[in-house]
């Protein structure tokens, strides 16, 4: 893992932005900084993927956490649970995402998105025409694209951090709901 003083200036800017947003530079970025173009590309993708868009950022973080639970990635579950909280998810929502979202404090549309993540994790074929029609009843096209892009991307990222044996990122010194 590379620290800020060990990276090129463009990565130092990324480290500063991550520190400001999250209160800590995630160990995944400190590791992937060994390949600067990949680090910058990951950052750009994750910013677009997990920021507020057609779906709120806190919800997309919960989708990422849900897929991470299904993959058994301790690193990714911890990272996305913290990010979800920082972006406004409740402790109850975070807990339910990890265990039984069907009984959690979610709207029917939010539960449908979590079901979509579960189905996509099993197989893209499980997002069949019938299920896709149900998604179309509660989400518009932009929301469906963001939902599926988030769930699909987090089939990759937890596997990446776990295969590289990246250690858990320490919690930021100050955890605040307003700090994103």
N, C-alpha and C positions, 0 to 999 in steps of 0.2 A: 504494500500500500504506500502510495506517495503522498506526502504532506504538501501543503501549499507552496512552501519554499523549494520544492523539488520539481515543480511542473512549469511548463511553458506559460508565458503571459496570458494566452487565450484560455488556458485551463485555470489559471489563478482567478480570472474573472468569473468563471463558472463556479469555482470553490466559494468565492465571495457571495455570489447569488444564492447558492445552496445554503450557506451559513445564515444568510439573512432570512431566507424563506423558511427553513426548517430548524434553525438553531444548531445545526450540526451538518458536517459534510458526510453523507452516507459512505460507509466502507466500500460499497459497490463502486462508487465513483473514484474513490482513492485507488482501487484496484484497476479499474478499466482505464485510468489515467495513464497507465503504461502504454496504451494505444490511443494517443490523443484524438485522432479522427473518430474513433469509435466512441470515446467519451463524449465528445461534442454531439455526435449523432444521437446517442442514447438520450442525452439531456434534451435535445430538441424534440425527439419523439415523445418522451415522457411529459414534457411541458405541454405539448399539444394534446396528448392523450388524457392527462389527469387534471388539467385546468377546467374551470367552468366553461361550458360550451352549451350544446343542446341539452346535456345532462349536467347537473351540478358536480363539481370536483369531489365533494365529500362522498357522493354516491359512487362515483367511478373508483375512488380509493377503496370503498367497501367491496366493489366487484373484484378489484385486484386482491384484496384480502381474502375474499371467498375462494378464488381460484388457488391462492397460496395455501389456504387450509387444505383444499382437496389434494394438493401436491405434497403436503406435509413439510412445507418450507418454513421453519421457525424464523429465519431471517426476514423473509418477505412478509409473513403475517405480522411480525412486530413492526416493520417499517410502514406498512400500509395501514395498520391500525392507528399508529401514531399520526400519520398524515391525515387519515380520515377525521380523527379527533381535532387536529389543528384546523381543519377546513369546516368543522361544524357538526360532524356526526356525534350522536350521543353515546355515552358508555353502553347503554342498553342495545343500541343498534350494532355497535362493534361486537359486543358479546354474542348477540343473536347470529351475526354473520359467521361466527366461529363454530356455532353449535347447531341451532335450529332456527333459521331465519323465518320459517313458516309461522312460528309463534312469536316472532319479534315485532317490534314497533315500526312496521313498514306498511306503506300503502299497498294495495293490490298490484299496482304498476311496478313498484319497487320490488315486490316479491317475484313478479314475472321476470324482471331483469336478473335477479339472483338465480332463478330457475334456469334461465338461458345460460348463465355462466356454468351451472352444473351440467347442463346438457352438452354444451360445447366442450367441456372438460372430458366427458365420456367419449364424444365423437361429434364432429361437425354434422354428420348424418342425423344425429338426434335433434338437431334444429330442423325438423322436417316441415313440410308444407302446412300441416295442421298447427304446429307450434308457432311457425312464422306468422300465420294468420292471427293467432292470439296476440303476438307481439304487436302486429299492425293495429290491433284494436286499442292498444294503450300507448303506443309510441309512434312518433312520426319517423320519416325516413332518416333524418339526421340523427335522431336519438338512437335508432336501431344500429346505425353505422358506428356511432360512438360506443354503444354497449358492446357490440360484437368485437370491435377493434380492441377495446380494453380487455375483455375476457380472453381474446386470442393472444394478445401481447403478454399477458401474465401466465400463459402456458410456457412462454420463453424465459422471462426474467427470473422467476424463482429457480428454474433449472440451471440457469447460468450462474447465479450466485452460489447455489448449493454445490454444483460441480466444481467450482473454483475454491470451495471451502472458505468462503468469505465469512469472517467472524461478525457477530452481531454488532451493529453500530451502537455505541453508547448513547443513552438518552441525552437530549440537550439539557444544559443546566437549567434552563427556564422553559418549561412547557406551558404554553399559553394558547387558548382557543383562538386568539387574534393573530397569532404568529403562524404564517402559512409558508 
